[in-house]
Amino acid sequence: MKSEAIGVVVIGRNEGVRLERCLKSVLGRVAGVVYVDSGSTDNSVSMARGMNIEVVELDMSVPFTAARARNEGFERLLTKLPEIRYVQFVDGDCEVVPGWIEKAEAFLNSRPDVAAVCGRRRERFPENSAYNLLCDIEWDTPTGEAKSCGGDALMRADALSAAGGYRPDLIAGEEPELCVRLRAAGWKVWRLGEEMTLHDAAMTRFGQWWKRTQRSGHAYAEGAYLHGAPPERHGVADSRRIWLWGLFIPLAILLAVIVAGWPGLLLAAIYPLQVVRLAIKGDRSTRENWLYAFFLVLGKFPELQGQLKFHLNRLSAGKTTLIEYK
């Protein structure tokens, strides 16, 4: 069944067959689709146009961010279809599952106080690597009223317009930042238990995971800088944990070694003990609990790099560049 109240914005770069799956998953189900391309060197643009989809090619002389791509796609969608009520954002490496759009639209129709609704994003190939599996675990979040959504979400067009869209200069964390502003304006964000999208992370190397986690650290730092004041305290607790586990505890271990010699290294046992604590608290399979706990602790080090990158760029007025993992 086709919804005339919904338009879709897809963003991507060099997604190949993933983009084709994404576009096919929404064609014919909504009033219109806009694909925003950020400098692809494959056949993404020609493929989308071959499917009679409106294409926006970003001016790559202007610094690219996913936030900017979504904004430009939304603007083109409103120009093309000014009557739409809702916009479904979806990343080009995702496929919208059958039934999601209809269920999400019905939910927003019944809840005029909700500006954005998202569902369960799953990893398409969690068995291909530990890093893909980590993504799937990360996206298994509680349902109900939420503080934020991810890149895939159905939003009210009028609420998004009134909020001024995404903040285009953010290289990461643009969705939670937008949700902070939406909630401050009186709107609610909701997460349903319904299946929403299949994502293809294609992460097979440790370096990819490290870069992706570094980007998260940058997002927490910038989020705290923008909205860290009470009552929101956005990103503050996460940033504090990063600095504690990524820097202050290692410094304490170093100090202990200087003062007490090699026995001071016993303080480093706090890391495996933290892994054990988190694994025991987990509610998934034993393998998944231990895997997630280990990488959650290890992740504080690339997250610290992301925090440092943000603060150094801010203090030096340096140019913020994307942190990409693929």
MIDRENKOL-311060 format. One record per residue (C-alpha): x negated, y, z negated; residue in one letter; residue number from 1. Coordinates in nm, 3 decimals, always signed. Example, Ala and Ser with C-alpha at 12.3 -4.5 7.8 and 13.67 -1.06 7.14 Angstrom:
<recs>
+---------+---------+---------+---------+-----+
:      c1 :      c2 :      c3 : residuo : num :
+---------+---------+---------+---------+-----+
:  -1.230 :  -0.450 :  -0.780 :       A :   1 :
:  -1.367 :  -0.106 :  -0.714 :       S :   2 :
+---------+---------+---------+---------+-----+
</recs>
This chain:
<recs>
+---------+---------+---------+---------+-----+
:      c1 :      c2 :      c3 : residuo : num :
+---------+---------+---------+---------+-----+
:  +0.000 :  +0.000 :  +0.000 :       M :   1 :
:  -0.138 :  +0.339 :  +0.102 :       K :   2 :
:  -0.145 :  +0.627 :  -0.145 :       S :   3 :
:  -0.091 :  +0.970 :  +0.008 :       E :   4 :
:  -0.183 :  +1.139 :  -0.321 :       A :   5 :
:  -0.544 :  +1.015 :  -0.329 :       I :   6 :
:  -0.855 :  +1.106 :  -0.136 :       G :   7 :
:  -1.189 :  +0.927 :  -0.169 :       V :   8 :
:  -1.540 :  +1.071 :  -0.180 :       V :   9 :
:  -1.824 :  +0.825 :  -0.116 :       V :  10 :
:  -2.187 :  +0.930 :  -0.158 :       I :  11 :
:  -2.494 :  +0.742 :  -0.044 :       G :  12 :
:  -2.827 :  +0.717 :  +0.129 :       R :  13 :
:  -2.962 :  +0.423 :  +0.326 :       N :  14 :
:  -2.712 :  +0.182 :  +0.175 :       E :  15 :
:  -2.668 :  -0.023 :  +0.492 :       G :  16 :
:  -2.429 :  -0.316 :  +0.451 :       V :  17 :
:  -2.343 :  -0.197 :  +0.101 :       R :  18 :
:  -2.200 :  +0.124 :  +0.246 :       L :  19 :
:  -2.002 :  -0.068 :  +0.506 :       E :  20 :
:  -1.844 :  -0.280 :  +0.233 :       R :  21 :
:  -1.771 :  +0.034 :  +0.031 :       C :  22 :
:  -1.598 :  +0.218 :  +0.314 :       L :  23 :
:  -1.394 :  -0.084 :  +0.420 :       K :  24 :
:  -1.273 :  -0.128 :  +0.062 :       S :  25 :
:  -1.091 :  +0.209 :  +0.069 :       V :  26 :
:  -0.995 :  +0.255 :  +0.434 :       L :  27 :
:  -0.621 :  +0.245 :  +0.486 :       G :  28 :
:  -0.549 :  +0.259 :  +0.114 :       R :  29 :
:  -0.568 :  +0.637 :  +0.064 :       V :  30 :
:  -0.483 :  +0.961 :  +0.242 :       A :  31 :
:  -0.841 :  +1.019 :  +0.355 :       G :  32 :
:  -1.206 :  +0.937 :  +0.299 :       V :  33 :
:  -1.513 :  +1.163 :  +0.308 :       V :  34 :
:  -1.863 :  +1.017 :  +0.318 :       Y :  35 :
:  -2.148 :  +1.239 :  +0.199 :       V :  36 :
:  -2.489 :  +1.138 :  +0.329 :       D :  37 :
:  -2.811 :  +1.256 :  +0.170 :       S :  38 :
:  -3.071 :  +1.215 :  +0.441 :       G :  39 :
:  -3.026 :  +0.852 :  +0.544 :       S :  40 :
:  -3.272 :  +0.716 :  +0.797 :       T :  41 :
:  -3.063 :  +0.405 :  +0.873 :       D :  42 :
:  -2.734 :  +0.394 :  +1.064 :       N :  43 :
:  -2.519 :  +0.511 :  +0.771 :       S :  44 :
:  -2.392 :  +0.827 :  +0.940 :       V :  45 :
:  -2.316 :  +0.670 :  +1.277 :       S :  46 :
:  -2.151 :  +0.372 :  +1.109 :       M :  47 :
:  -1.922 :  +0.594 :  +0.902 :       A :  48 :
:  -1.829 :  +0.805 :  +1.203 :       R :  49 :
:  -1.766 :  +0.487 :  +1.399 :       G :  50 :
:  -1.504 :  +0.403 :  +1.138 :       M :  51 :
:  -1.342 :  +0.747 :  +1.194 :       N :  52 :
:  -1.451 :  +0.869 :  +0.854 :       I :  53 :
:  -1.527 :  +1.235 :  +0.788 :       E :  54 :
:  -1.901 :  +1.276 :  +0.726 :       V :  55 :
:  -2.084 :  +1.551 :  +0.538 :       V :  56 :
:  -2.458 :  +1.556 :  +0.601 :       E :  57 :
:  -2.631 :  +1.741 :  +0.319 :       L :  58 :
:  -2.884 :  +2.009 :  +0.397 :       D :  59 :
:  -3.192 :  +1.836 :  +0.256 :       M :  60 :
:  -3.387 :  +2.163 :  +0.240 :       S :  61 :
:  -3.180 :  +2.225 :  -0.073 :       V :  62 :
:  -3.272 :  +1.997 :  -0.368 :       P :  63 :
:  -3.048 :  +1.691 :  -0.358 :       F :  64 :
:  -2.853 :  +1.555 :  -0.652 :       T :  65 :
:  -2.562 :  +1.313 :  -0.671 :       A :  66 :
:  -2.366 :  +1.591 :  -0.843 :       A :  67 :
:  -2.416 :  +1.824 :  -0.547 :       R :  68 :
:  -2.313 :  +1.547 :  -0.306 :       A :  69 :
:  -1.991 :  +1.483 :  -0.496 :       R :  70 :
:  -1.908 :  +1.853 :  -0.506 :       N :  71 :
:  -1.958 :  +1.899 :  -0.133 :       E :  72 :
:  -1.756 :  +1.588 :  -0.059 :       G :  73 :
:  -1.474 :  +1.712 :  -0.283 :       F :  74 :
:  -1.475 :  +2.052 :  -0.114 :       E :  75 :
:  -1.451 :  +1.892 :  +0.230 :       R :  76 :
:  -1.174 :  +1.662 :  +0.108 :       L :  77 :
:  -0.968 :  +1.956 :  -0.020 :       L :  78 :
:  -1.020 :  +2.141 :  +0.308 :       T :  79 :
:  -0.900 :  +1.838 :  +0.499 :       K :  80 :
:  -0.625 :  +1.732 :  +0.257 :       L :  81 :
:  -0.529 :  +2.025 :  +0.032 :       P :  82 :
:  -0.218 :  +1.841 :  -0.089 :       E :  83 :
:  -0.397 :  +1.551 :  -0.263 :       I :  84 :
:  -0.350 :  +1.517 :  -0.639 :       R :  85 :
:  -0.633 :  +1.277 :  -0.718 :       Y :  86 :
:  -0.984 :  +1.204 :  -0.596 :       V :  87 :
:  -1.159 :  +0.870 :  -0.631 :       Q :  88 :
:  -1.535 :  +0.905 :  -0.648 :       F :  89 :
:  -1.738 :  +0.599 :  -0.562 :       V :  90 :
:  -2.108 :  +0.540 :  -0.502 :       D :  91 :
:  -2.204 :  +0.395 :  -0.165 :       G :  92 :
:  -2.356 :  +0.083 :  -0.322 :       D :  93 :
:  -2.018 :  -0.007 :  -0.476 :       C :  94 :
:  -1.705 :  -0.174 :  -0.344 :       E :  95 :
:  -1.364 :  -0.079 :  -0.482 :       V :  96 :
:  -1.179 :  -0.395 :  -0.585 :       V :  97 :
:  -0.825 :  -0.457 :  -0.458 :       P :  98 :
:  -0.559 :  -0.320 :  -0.689 :       G :  99 :
:  -0.775 :  -0.065 :  -0.870 :       W : 100 :
:  -0.657 :  +0.246 :  -0.687 :       I : 101 :
:  -0.291 :  +0.160 :  -0.737 :       E : 102 :
:  -0.336 :  +0.083 :  -1.108 :       K : 103 :
:  -0.545 :  +0.393 :  -1.172 :       A : 104 :
:  -0.296 :  +0.617 :  -0.991 :       E : 105 :
:  -0.006 :  +0.468 :  -1.188 :       A : 106 :
:  -0.196 :  +0.535 :  -1.511 :       F : 107 :
:  -0.263 :  +0.901 :  -1.428 :       L : 108 :
:  +0.099 :  +0.943 :  -1.319 :       N : 109 :
:  +0.206 :  +0.821 :  -1.663 :       S : 110 :
:  -0.052 :  +1.020 :  -1.858 :       R : 111 :
:  -0.050 :  +1.390 :  -1.764 :       P : 112 :
:  -0.301 :  +1.458 :  -2.045 :       D : 113 :
:  -0.575 :  +1.245 :  -1.883 :       V : 114 :
:  -0.808 :  +1.405 :  -1.628 :       A : 115 :
:  -1.026 :  +1.107 :  -1.540 :       A : 116 :
:  -0.979 :  +0.732 :  -1.557 :       V : 117 :
:  -1.231 :  +0.459 :  -1.490 :       C : 118 :
:  -1.234 :  +0.080 :  -1.518 :       G : 119 :
:  -1.476 :  -0.209 :  -1.533 :       R : 120 :
:  -1.770 :  -0.176 :  -1.299 :       R : 121 :
:  -1.943 :  -0.510 :  -1.244 :       R : 122 :
:  -2.275 :  -0.603 :  -1.093 :       E : 123 :
:  -2.230 :  -0.802 :  -0.772 :       R : 124 :
:  -2.535 :  -1.024 :  -0.821 :       F : 125 :
:  -2.617 :  -1.040 :  -1.196 :       P : 126 :
:  -2.784 :  -1.375 :  -1.144 :       E : 127 :
:  -3.044 :  -1.233 :  -0.901 :       N : 128 :
:  -3.256 :  -1.066 :  -1.169 :       S : 129 :
:  -3.266 :  -0.979 :  -1.537 :       A : 130 :
:  -3.240 :  -0.612 :  -1.439 :       Y : 131 :
:  -2.915 :  -0.664 :  -1.247 :       N : 132 :
:  -2.776 :  -0.851 :  -1.547 :       L : 133 :
:  -2.874 :  -0.564 :  -1.776 :       L : 134 :
:  -2.667 :  -0.329 :  -1.559 :       C : 135 :
:  -2.365 :  -0.557 :  -1.588 :       D : 136 :
:  -2.399 :  -0.568 :  -1.967 :       I : 137 :
:  -2.444 :  -0.191 :  -1.986 :       E : 138 :
:  -2.115 :  -0.131 :  -1.806 :       W : 139 :
:  -1.914 :  -0.359 :  -2.038 :       D : 140 :
:  -1.793 :  -0.074 :  -2.259 :       T : 141 :
:  -1.489 :  -0.038 :  -2.489 :       P : 142 :
:  -1.154 :  +0.047 :  -2.334 :       T : 143 :
:  -0.918 :  +0.325 :  -2.432 :       G : 144 :
:  -0.991 :  +0.693 :  -2.481 :       E : 145 :
:  -1.356 :  +0.760 :  -2.400 :       A : 146 :
:  -1.603 :  +1.045 :  -2.409 :       K : 147 :
:  -1.717 :  +0.999 :  -2.051 :       S : 148 :
:  -1.688 :  +0.805 :  -1.728 :       C : 149 :
:  -1.947 :  +0.693 :  -1.476 :       G : 150 :
:  -1.997 :  +0.772 :  -1.110 :       G : 151 :
:  -1.693 :  +0.568 :  -1.008 :       D : 152 :
:  -1.373 :  +0.726 :  -1.140 :       A : 153 :
:  -1.033 :  +0.857 :  -1.034 :       L : 154 :
:  -0.989 :  +1.224 :  -1.129 :       M : 155 :
:  -0.719 :  +1.487 :  -1.111 :       R : 156 :
:  -0.811 :  +1.729 :  -0.835 :       A : 157 :
:  -0.674 :  +2.032 :  -1.019 :       D : 158 :
:  -0.861 :  +1.950 :  -1.340 :       A : 159 :
:  -1.186 :  +1.899 :  -1.149 :       L : 160 :
:  -1.141 :  +2.227 :  -0.962 :       S : 161 :
:  -1.063 :  +2.418 :  -1.281 :       A : 162 :
:  -1.378 :  +2.275 :  -1.444 :       A : 163 :
:  -1.590 :  +2.396 :  -1.152 :       G : 164 :
:  -1.682 :  +2.046 :  -1.041 :       G : 165 :
:  -2.004 :  +1.870 :  -1.132 :       Y : 166 :
:  -2.306 :  +2.071 :  -1.238 :       R : 167 :
:  -2.509 :  +2.049 :  -0.914 :       P : 168 :
:  -2.856 :  +2.097 :  -1.064 :       D : 169 :
:  -2.842 :  +1.789 :  -1.289 :       L : 170 :
:  -3.056 :  +1.502 :  -1.160 :       I : 171 :
:  -2.886 :  +1.255 :  -1.396 :       A : 172 :
:  -2.604 :  +1.243 :  -1.649 :       G : 173 :
:  -2.376 :  +1.463 :  -1.443 :       E : 174 :
:  -2.065 :  +1.256 :  -1.518 :       E : 175 :
:  -2.087 :  +1.275 :  -1.902 :       P : 176 :
:  -2.168 :  +1.647 :  -1.875 :       E : 177 :
:  -1.856 :  +1.707 :  -1.666 :       L : 178 :
:  -1.650 :  +1.505 :  -1.914 :       C : 179 :
:  -1.776 :  +1.725 :  -2.199 :       V : 180 :
:  -1.633 :  +2.027 :  -2.019 :       R : 181 :
:  -1.308 :  +1.851 :  -1.929 :       L : 182 :
:  -1.251 :  +1.747 :  -2.290 :       R : 183 :
:  -1.336 :  +2.098 :  -2.410 :       A : 184 :
:  -1.058 :  +2.223 :  -2.182 :       A : 185 :
:  -0.810 :  +1.991 :  -2.353 :       G : 186 :
:  -0.818 :  +1.696 :  -2.114 :       W : 187 :
:  -0.873 :  +1.332 :  -2.205 :       K : 188 :
:  -1.094 :  +1.071 :  -2.038 :       V : 189 :
:  -0.976 :  +0.711 :  -2.033 :       W : 190 :
:  -1.135 :  +0.374 :  -1.966 :       R : 191 :
:  -0.911 :  +0.086 :  -1.859 :       L : 192 :
:  -0.993 :  -0.282 :  -1.883 :       G : 193 :
:  -0.900 :  -0.327 :  -1.517 :       E : 194 :
:  -1.158 :  -0.434 :  -1.261 :       E : 195 :
:  -1.269 :  -0.123 :  -1.068 :       M : 196 :
:  -1.581 :  -0.167 :  -0.856 :       T : 197 :
:  -1.854 :  -0.415 :  -0.763 :       L : 198 :
:  -2.200 :  -0.258 :  -0.773 :       H : 199 :
:  -2.514 :  -0.379 :  -0.598 :       D : 200 :
:  -2.808 :  -0.255 :  -0.803 :       A : 201 :
:  -3.061 :  -0.457 :  -0.600 :       A : 202 :
:  -3.311 :  -0.429 :  -0.887 :       M : 203 :
:  -3.569 :  -0.705 :  -0.870 :       T : 204 :
:  -3.880 :  -0.534 :  -1.007 :       R : 205 :
:  -3.979 :  -0.415 :  -1.353 :       F : 206 :
:  -4.082 :  -0.079 :  -1.208 :       G : 207 :
:  -3.728 :  -0.019 :  -1.083 :       Q : 208 :
:  -3.586 :  -0.084 :  -1.428 :       W : 209 :
:  -3.848 :  +0.148 :  -1.583 :       W : 210 :
:  -3.760 :  +0.435 :  -1.347 :       K : 211 :
:  -3.387 :  +0.391 :  -1.402 :       R : 212 :
:  -3.436 :  +0.392 :  -1.779 :       T : 213 :
:  -3.662 :  +0.696 :  -1.755 :       Q : 214 :
:  -3.378 :  +0.875 :  -1.578 :       R : 215 :
:  -3.146 :  +0.792 :  -1.869 :       S : 216 :
:  -3.390 :  +0.954 :  -2.110 :       G : 217 :
:  -3.396 :  +1.267 :  -1.896 :       H : 218 :
:  -3.014 :  +1.274 :  -1.895 :       A : 219 :
:  -2.996 :  +1.249 :  -2.274 :       Y : 220 :
:  -3.247 :  +1.532 :  -2.312 :       A : 221 :
:  -3.068 :  +1.764 :  -2.073 :       E : 222 :
:  -2.730 :  +1.674 :  -2.218 :       G : 223 :
:  -2.852 :  +1.765 :  -2.568 :       A : 224 :
:  -2.999 :  +2.089 :  -2.436 :       Y : 225 :
:  -2.672 :  +2.191 :  -2.271 :       L : 226 :
:  -2.415 :  +2.063 :  -2.520 :       H : 227 :
:  -2.606 :  +1.959 :  -2.830 :       G : 228 :
:  -2.449 :  +2.218 :  -3.057 :       A : 229 :
:  -2.162 :  +2.119 :  -3.290 :       P : 230 :
:  -1.902 :  +1.992 :  -3.259 :       P : 231 :
:  -1.996 :  +1.800 :  -2.943 :       E : 232 :
:  -2.357 :  +1.709 :  -3.027 :       R : 233 :
:  -2.380 :  +1.558 :  -2.680 :       H : 234 :
:  -2.693 :  +1.346 :  -2.633 :       G : 235 :
:  -2.839 :  +1.443 :  -2.972 :       V : 236 :
:  -2.820 :  +1.107 :  -3.150 :       A : 237 :
:  -2.952 :  +0.924 :  -2.842 :       D : 238 :
:  -3.242 :  +1.168 :  -2.808 :       S : 239 :
:  -3.334 :  +1.133 :  -3.173 :       R : 240 :
:  -3.346 :  +0.754 :  -3.144 :       R : 241 :
:  -3.569 :  +0.785 :  -2.840 :       I : 242 :
:  -3.818 :  +1.009 :  -3.018 :       W : 243 :
:  -3.814 :  +0.792 :  -3.329 :       L : 244 :
:  -3.879 :  +0.460 :  -3.157 :       W : 245 :
:  -4.076 :  +0.591 :  -2.861 :       G : 246 :
:  -4.313 :  +0.832 :  -3.038 :       L : 247 :
:  -4.287 :  +0.876 :  -3.415 :       F : 248 :
:  -4.305 :  +0.508 :  -3.509 :       I : 249 :
:  -4.605 :  +0.447 :  -3.278 :       P : 250 :
:  -4.775 :  +0.750 :  -3.438 :       L : 251 :
:  -4.699 :  +0.609 :  -3.783 :       A : 252 :
:  -4.855 :  +0.277 :  -3.679 :       I : 253 :
:  -5.164 :  +0.457 :  -3.553 :       L : 254 :
:  -5.190 :  +0.651 :  -3.880 :       L : 255 :
:  -5.153 :  +0.329 :  -4.078 :       A : 256 :
:  -5.438 :  +0.170 :  -3.881 :       V : 257 :
:  -5.659 :  +0.474 :  -3.942 :       I : 258 :
:  -5.587 :  +0.467 :  -4.315 :       V : 259 :
:  -5.567 :  +0.093 :  -4.385 :       A : 260 :
:  -5.753 :  -0.061 :  -4.094 :       G : 261 :
:  -5.617 :  -0.349 :  -3.888 :       W : 262 :
:  -5.363 :  -0.451 :  -4.157 :       P : 263 :
:  -5.186 :  -0.129 :  -4.063 :       G : 264 :
:  -5.075 :  -0.305 :  -3.746 :       L : 265 :
:  -4.829 :  -0.501 :  -3.959 :       L : 266 :
:  -4.607 :  -0.194 :  -3.933 :       L : 267 :
:  -4.560 :  -0.279 :  -3.565 :       A : 268 :
:  -4.347 :  -0.574 :  -3.677 :       A : 269 :
:  -4.062 :  -0.324 :  -3.697 :       I : 270 :
:  -4.016 :  -0.362 :  -3.318 :       Y : 271 :
:  -3.957 :  -0.740 :  -3.304 :       P : 272 :
:  -3.745 :  -0.710 :  -3.617 :       L : 273 :
:  -3.531 :  -0.449 :  -3.441 :       Q : 274 :
:  -3.492 :  -0.685 :  -3.144 :       V : 275 :
:  -3.378 :  -0.960 :  -3.380 :       V : 276 :
:  -3.130 :  -0.727 :  -3.553 :       R : 277 :
:  -2.975 :  -0.612 :  -3.226 :       L : 278 :
:  -2.961 :  -0.964 :  -3.081 :       A : 279 :
:  -2.780 :  -1.097 :  -3.389 :       I : 280 :
:  -2.528 :  -0.812 :  -3.361 :       K : 281 :
:  -2.455 :  -0.892 :  -2.996 :       G : 282 :
:  -2.123 :  -1.045 :  -2.892 :       D : 283 :
:  -2.226 :  -1.205 :  -2.563 :       R : 284 :
:  -2.412 :  -1.529 :  -2.485 :       S : 285 :
:  -2.734 :  -1.598 :  -2.676 :       T : 286 :
:  -2.946 :  -1.536 :  -2.366 :       R : 287 :
:  -2.772 :  -1.211 :  -2.286 :       E : 288 :
:  -2.789 :  -1.087 :  -2.645 :       N : 289 :
:  -3.165 :  -1.144 :  -2.667 :       W : 290 :
:  -3.233 :  -1.004 :  -2.322 :       L : 291 :
:  -3.032 :  -0.690 :  -2.386 :       Y : 292 :
:  -3.185 :  -0.639 :  -2.732 :       A : 293 :
:  -3.541 :  -0.674 :  -2.601 :       F : 294 :
:  -3.495 :  -0.426 :  -2.318 :       F : 295 :
:  -3.297 :  -0.186 :  -2.538 :       L : 296 :
:  -3.599 :  -0.158 :  -2.769 :       V : 297 :
:  -3.855 :  -0.153 :  -2.488 :       L : 298 :
:  -3.647 :  +0.108 :  -2.307 :       G : 299 :
:  -3.727 :  +0.373 :  -2.565 :       K : 300 :
:  -4.068 :  +0.421 :  -2.402 :       F : 301 :
:  -3.952 :  +0.505 :  -2.047 :       P : 302 :
:  -3.668 :  +0.706 :  -2.203 :       E : 303 :
:  -3.929 :  +0.907 :  -2.391 :       L : 304 :
:  -4.104 :  +0.977 :  -2.061 :       Q : 305 :
:  -3.774 :  +1.108 :  -1.925 :       G : 306 :
:  -3.730 :  +1.331 :  -2.229 :       Q : 307 :
:  -4.082 :  +1.468 :  -2.194 :       L : 308 :
:  -4.028 :  +1.529 :  -1.823 :       K : 309 :
:  -3.720 :  +1.738 :  -1.893 :       F : 310 :
:  -3.874 :  +1.947 :  -2.171 :       H : 311 :
:  -4.202 :  +2.004 :  -1.989 :       L : 312 :
:  -4.019 :  +2.118 :  -1.677 :       N : 313 :
:  -3.795 :  +2.344 :  -1.883 :       R : 314 :
:  -4.082 :  +2.506 :  -2.070 :       L : 315 :
:  -4.294 :  +2.553 :  -1.759 :       S : 316 :
:  -4.001 :  +2.650 :  -1.536 :       A : 317 :
:  -4.110 :  +2.365 :  -1.312 :       G : 318 :
:  -3.901 :  +2.216 :  -1.036 :       K : 319 :
:  -3.689 :  +1.921 :  -1.149 :       T : 320 :
:  -3.718 :  +1.628 :  -0.908 :       T : 321 :
:  -3.509 :  +1.316 :  -0.879 :       L : 322 :
:  -3.607 :  +1.000 :  -1.065 :       I : 323 :
:  -3.511 :  +0.726 :  -0.820 :       E : 324 :
:  -3.536 :  +0.352 :  -0.869 :       Y : 325 :
:  -3.449 :  +0.239 :  -0.517 :       K : 326 :
+---------+---------+---------+---------+-----+
</recs>
